[in-house]
Amino acid sequence: MRNMFGLLQHTLGAALLLLSSAALTPVQAAWPERPVRILTGAAGSSGDAATRTLAEALARRWKQAVVVENRPGADHIVTVQGLVEARDGHTLLFATHSVVTVNPLLHTKLPYDPLRDIVPITLAVDDFLSVVAAPSLPISTLADFVTYARARPREANFYAVPGAPYLAYLAFQKRAGIETTYVAYRNYMGALSDLSQGRIQLAVMPFAAVRGSVDAGAVKLLAVTNAQRTPAAPHAPTVAEAGFPDFTFGGLLGLFGTKDIPADLCERIASDVREVLAEPEVKQRLINLGLFARGTSAAEFGRILDEQRAKWAAIAREHDIRPQTGH
């Protein structure tokens, strides 16, 4: 009887071992076979900092180097193009959802197909977006700015980071009945400098980028565009609390792969990202950056992107926002 029990234990153990081995396909088990590159946007941005935080944690988990490579360019187009051209099985993209949801609405022609060339892996973090004003402006709330701008059509200048923030601001100003002039910058640091000097009057930027200027009194923080207040500045109202609920949107940042990445590998990478996002040190670093950790499956990220795509397309139709030359 004892021998039979031992044989049963051995057989059960072997079966479990086979099942656990079968759970990983050959592609999953072998990957990554060499260092991984993660392409992202401008250096020094909150997205760049989030990418590097994830890269460090994933390198420990994967036992391979994970190199972050900045590919600056308007609306992340250059960054996405770098991913599409690489197609080496070990290059990923960390970018805002706008690369597949908003860019097609703002550009008549893209060097990539948002639906065909790249695939979602995981929604990694939410970025808090802020509405900030020049310190010289005689206002203290977002409603004050609307009153100020209504009295001065086309006199006030604004800047919004490319993608969803830019499109959201165009919709906001149309609903609010104001006319302001867009000023383009190569990066938001130039816009922040001009904002502090009063050369532009309003900007929509990641909170992490303006936090130091807000604390120093160099710019005025009017609101955050997210559905909830940021723990880093709990006194700042949301745009909904400020009286403009339709201006609500989040800065969704995620990981993408090329179209030929296997679906099971997408889910495996997504699972690894969720694991590292749950690490206390990683979570705290993201909080310090003004970011909120998410972590989804590839399938869930795909559904979120579909929802975002429909949302922004409806906004563009409602407000007759069309691709603009030079943006």
C-alpha positions in Angstrom: 0.0 0.0 0.0 2.8 2.3 0.9 4.6 1.6 -2.4 1.3 2.3 -4.3 1.0 5.6 -2.5 4.6 6.5 -3.3 4.0 5.6 -7.0 0.9 7.8 -7.0 2.8 10.7 -5.6 5.6 10.3 -8.2 3.1 10.1 -11.0 1.2 13.1 -9.8 4.4 15.1 -9.4 5.5 14.2 -12.9 2.2 15.2 -14.4 2.3 18.6 -12.6 5.8 19.2 -13.9 4.7 18.4 -17.4 1.7 20.8 -17.1 3.9 23.6 -15.8 6.3 23.1 -18.6 3.5 23.1 -21.2 2.2 26.4 -19.7 5.1 28.2 -21.4 5.3 27.9 -25.2 8.8 27.6 -26.7 8.6 31.3 -27.7 7.7 32.3 -24.1 10.3 30.1 -22.5 13.2 31.3 -24.7 12.3 35.0 -24.7 14.3 37.2 -24.2 17.3 35.6 -25.8 19.3 38.8 -25.9 19.0 42.4 -24.5 15.6 44.1 -25.0 15.2 47.7 -26.3 12.3 49.9 -25.2 11.7 52.9 -27.4 10.1 55.9 -25.9 9.7 59.7 -26.4 11.5 62.7 -25.1 14.2 62.3 -22.5 13.3 63.8 -19.1 9.6 63.3 -19.5 7.4 61.4 -17.0 6.9 58.7 -19.6 10.7 58.4 -20.0 11.1 58.1 -16.2 8.4 55.5 -16.0 10.0 53.6 -18.9 13.4 53.5 -17.1 11.7 52.5 -13.8 10.0 49.5 -15.6 13.2 48.7 -17.5 15.3 48.3 -14.4 12.7 46.0 -12.8 12.2 43.9 -15.9 15.9 43.5 -16.4 16.1 41.9 -13.0 13.2 39.6 -13.8 14.3 38.7 -17.3 18.0 38.3 -16.4 18.7 40.4 -19.5 19.7 44.0 -20.1 16.7 46.2 -20.9 17.9 49.4 -22.7 15.7 52.5 -23.0 16.2 54.4 -26.2 14.8 57.9 -26.7 13.3 58.7 -30.1 12.0 62.2 -29.8 9.5 63.5 -32.3 6.1 65.1 -32.6 3.3 63.0 -31.3 5.6 59.9 -30.9 5.5 59.3 -34.6 9.2 58.9 -34.9 9.2 56.5 -31.9 6.5 54.3 -33.4 8.3 54.3 -36.7 11.4 53.0 -35.0 9.4 50.1 -33.5 7.8 49.2 -36.9 11.2 49.3 -38.7 13.0 47.2 -36.0 10.9 44.0 -36.1 13.7 42.1 -34.4 11.5 40.4 -31.8 13.3 42.2 -29.0 12.2 45.8 -29.5 9.2 47.2 -27.6 7.5 50.6 -27.5 6.4 52.6 -24.4 4.1 55.3 -25.4 0.8 57.1 -24.8 -2.4 55.6 -26.1 -2.6 58.6 -28.5 -0.3 56.8 -31.0 -3.2 54.6 -32.0 -6.2 56.5 -30.9 -5.6 60.3 -31.5 -2.8 60.5 -34.1 -5.0 59.2 -36.9 -7.4 62.1 -36.1 -4.7 64.8 -36.2 -2.5 63.6 -39.1 -3.7 63.1 -42.6 -1.0 60.5 -43.2 1.0 58.4 -40.8 4.1 56.3 -41.6 2.5 53.4 -39.7 -0.9 51.8 -39.6 -2.3 52.2 -36.0 -4.4 49.0 -36.3 -2.1 46.8 -38.3 1.5 47.6 -37.5 1.6 47.7 -33.7 -0.2 45.6 -31.0 -1.0 46.4 -27.4 0.8 44.5 -24.6 -0.2 46.2 -21.4 -1.5 49.5 -20.0 1.2 50.3 -17.5 0.5 53.6 -15.9 -1.8 56.6 -15.7 -0.1 59.9 -16.0 -1.6 62.9 -14.3 -2.1 65.9 -16.7 -2.3 69.4 -15.4 -3.7 72.7 -16.6 -1.3 75.5 -15.6 -1.4 79.2 -16.2 1.1 82.0 -16.4 1.8 83.6 -12.9 1.1 87.1 -14.3 -2.4 86.2 -15.4 -5.0 87.8 -13.1 -6.8 84.5 -12.5 -6.8 81.7 -9.9 -9.3 79.1 -11.4 -10.0 77.5 -14.7 -13.4 79.3 -14.7 -11.5 82.6 -14.3 -9.4 81.7 -17.4 -12.5 81.1 -19.5 -13.9 84.5 -18.4 -10.5 86.1 -19.2 -10.3 84.5 -22.6 -13.9 85.2 -23.6 -13.1 88.9 -23.1 -10.0 88.7 -25.3 -10.7 86.5 -28.4 -7.6 85.1 -29.9 -5.3 87.1 -27.6 -4.4 84.3 -25.2 -1.9 81.7 -26.3 -1.9 78.1 -25.3 0.2 75.0 -25.5 -0.8 71.3 -25.0 1.4 68.3 -25.3 0.7 66.4 -28.6 -2.0 63.8 -28.8 -5.0 63.5 -26.5 -4.1 66.7 -24.4 -4.1 68.8 -27.6 -7.3 67.3 -28.9 -9.0 67.6 -25.5 -8.1 71.3 -25.2 -9.5 72.0 -28.7 -12.8 70.4 -27.6 -12.7 72.3 -24.2 -12.2 75.7 -25.7 -15.0 75.1 -28.2 -17.4 74.1 -25.5 -16.3 77.0 -23.3 -16.9 79.5 -26.2 -13.3 80.8 -26.2 -10.8 81.3 -28.9 -7.1 80.9 -28.1 -4.0 80.5 -30.3 -1.9 77.4 -30.3 1.9 77.8 -30.1 4.0 74.9 -31.1 7.2 73.8 -29.3 9.8 71.1 -29.9 9.3 70.0 -26.3 7.3 71.1 -23.3 10.3 72.5 -21.5 10.3 75.4 -23.9 6.6 75.9 -23.3 7.1 75.8 -19.6 9.8 78.5 -19.7 7.6 80.8 -21.9 4.6 80.1 -19.6 6.5 81.2 -16.5 7.5 84.4 -18.4 4.0 85.1 -19.5 4.7 84.7 -23.3 1.9 82.1 -23.4 -1.0 82.1 -21.0 -2.1 78.5 -20.5 -0.7 75.0 -21.0 -1.8 71.4 -20.6 1.2 69.2 -19.5 2.1 66.2 -17.4 2.0 67.2 -13.8 5.4 65.6 -13.2 6.9 68.1 -15.7 5.4 71.2 -14.0 5.6 70.1 -10.4 8.8 71.9 -9.6 7.6 75.1 -11.3 4.3 74.9 -9.4 6.1 74.4 -6.0 8.3 77.4 -6.8 5.4 79.6 -7.7 6.7 80.0 -11.3 3.3 78.8 -12.8 -0.2 78.5 -11.4 -1.8 75.0 -11.1 -5.5 75.4 -12.0 -6.6 71.8 -12.2 -5.8 68.2 -13.2 -7.6 66.6 -16.1 -7.8 63.1 -14.5 -11.0 61.8 -12.8 -9.3 61.9 -9.4 -7.0 64.4 -7.7 -3.3 63.7 -7.7 -1.8 62.7 -4.3 1.2 64.9 -5.1 -1.0 68.0 -5.1 -4.3 67.2 -3.3 -5.3 70.8 -3.2 -5.6 71.0 -6.9 -9.2 70.3 -8.1 -10.0 68.0 -11.0 -11.4 69.7 -14.1 -14.8 68.2 -13.2 -14.7 69.8 -9.8 -13.6 73.1 -11.5 -16.9 73.0 -13.5 -15.7 71.4 -16.8 -16.4 67.6 -16.6 -16.1 67.2 -20.4 -12.5 68.1 -20.1 -11.7 65.0 -18.1 -9.1 62.6 -19.5 -6.1 60.6 -18.3 -2.6 60.1 -19.6 -2.6 56.4 -20.4 0.9 55.0 -21.0 1.4 51.5 -22.2 3.7 48.9 -23.8 3.3 48.0 -27.4 4.9 45.4 -29.7 5.1 44.8 -33.5 2.4 43.1 -35.4 4.3 39.8 -35.6 4.8 39.3 -31.8 3.0 36.1 -30.7 -0.2 36.7 -28.7 1.0 34.3 -25.9 4.3 36.3 -25.6 2.3 39.5 -25.3 0.4 38.1 -22.4 3.6 36.8 -20.8 5.2 40.2 -21.0 2.0 41.8 -19.6 2.1 39.4 -16.7 5.7 40.3 -16.0 4.9 44.0 -16.1 2.0 43.5 -13.6 4.4 41.6 -11.3 7.0 44.4 -11.3 4.4 47.1 -10.9 3.3 45.4 -7.7 6.8 45.7 -6.2 6.6 48.3 -3.4 9.8 50.0 -4.6 8.5 50.4 -8.1 5.1 51.5 -7.0 6.6 54.2 -4.8 8.9 55.5 -7.5 5.9 55.9 -9.8 4.0 57.7 -7.1 6.9 60.1 -6.6 6.8 60.8 -10.4 3.1 61.6 -10.2 2.1 58.4 -11.9 -0.5 55.7 -11.0 0.4 52.1 -11.6 -2.1 50.1 -13.6 -1.0 46.8 -15.3 -3.5 45.0 -17.6 -3.6 42.0 -19.8 -3.0 42.5 -23.5 -6.6 41.7 -24.2 -7.8 44.3 -21.6 -5.5 46.9 -23.0 -6.9 46.3 -26.5 -10.4 46.8 -25.2 -9.4 50.1 -23.5 -7.8 51.3 -26.7 -11.0 50.5 -28.6 -12.9 52.6 -26.1 -10.4 55.5 -26.3 -10.5 55.3 -30.1 -14.3 55.7 -30.1 -14.2 58.4 -27.5 -11.7 60.7 -29.3 -13.3 60.0 -32.7 -16.6 61.2 -31.4 -15.0 64.3 -29.9 -13.4 65.1 -33.2 -16.7 64.7 -35.1 -18.7 66.6 -32.5 -16.4 69.6 -32.6 -15.4 69.3 -36.3 -11.7 68.9 -35.3 -9.7 67.8 -38.4 -6.1 67.1 -39.2 -4.2 70.3 -39.2 -1.1 71.0 -41.4 2.0 71.6 -39.4 0.8 70.2 -36.1 
